[in-house]
């Protein structure tokens, strides 16, 4: 489980950094909100499903980071830039919470 958490952290930090000038990212990281960040971790059943989700997000214009572990070049995680739940929940509803 630790390696999965690490991959999710890499993707999460990367999408935040790549979108640091975005107003929703700034609000998410603001001093007023820093102690109340909210994340949901969903599970996919392998690389094909991960890549399908990445393509779906791209097609819908959802800003995200597909983390590709190096040097193996293996896609391992996706993180979305902060969005209101109502905007992205319909795209993620078929995926179960990671446990």
Secondary structure, DSSP 4 states (H G I P E B T S, - for coil): -HHHHHHHHHHHHHHHHHTTTSHHHHHHTSTTTGGG-----B--SSHHHHHHHHHHHHHTT--EEEEEETTTTEEEEEEEPP--HHHHHHHHTTSPBP-
